[in-house]
Amino acid sequence: MILPDERINIDLYLAEDERRLEILKALDFEKRKSVREIARTLGFFVDETEIVLKDIEAVGLADTREELKKGKLTYMARLSTRGLRYLKEKGIIAEEAGEAESS
C-alpha cells in the first residue's frame, strides 16, 4: 500500500530514521539490488535492511519484490519513480542520471 503524498512529509519521514535515506541512496532506478548487497554496502544487518526497505516501499520511494535467483527466493529492491524524483529534487543525485535512467 502506497500512502498518498499529502499524508506524509517525506523530509520528516526520512529524518526520523537516518537509515531510510542511506538505504534510499544505495538503490538504483533501473537495476534491482538484493537486500544482502545493500546491507553489505552500508554495513547494516540484512534483517534490519529488509524491514527498513519495506517501510520505504510503503511510502512509495522504493519498489521491492522477491525473485528466484540460483534456486533461492531473494528479496530485491530498486528506486521507484517517486524516489528518483525526490532524490533529484533534493540534489542528492544528478538530473542527467535520472533522465538517462527514466527514458
ZIMO-V223010 format. One line per field, one symbol per residue. ss: DSSP state (~ for helix, > for strand, _ for the rest). phi: phi as a letter, one per 30 degrees, with the letter a starting at -180 (. if undefined). burial: + if it has 16 or more other C-alpha atoms within 10 Angstrom, else -. A space follows every 50 residues. Layout:
ss = ???
phi = ???
burial = ???
This chain:
ss = ____~~~__~~~~~~~_~~~~~~~~~______>>~~~~~~~~___~~~~~ ~~~~~~~~~__>>>>>>>>__>>>>>>>>_~~~~~~~~~_____~~~~~~ ~~_
phi = .cddedcbcdededddbddedddedddcdccdbddddddddcicdddddd dddddddddjdbcbacbdbhibdbdcbbddddddddddddidbdeddddd ddc
burial = ------------------+++-++-++++--+++++-++------+--++ -+++-++-++++++---------++++++++-++++++---------+-- ---
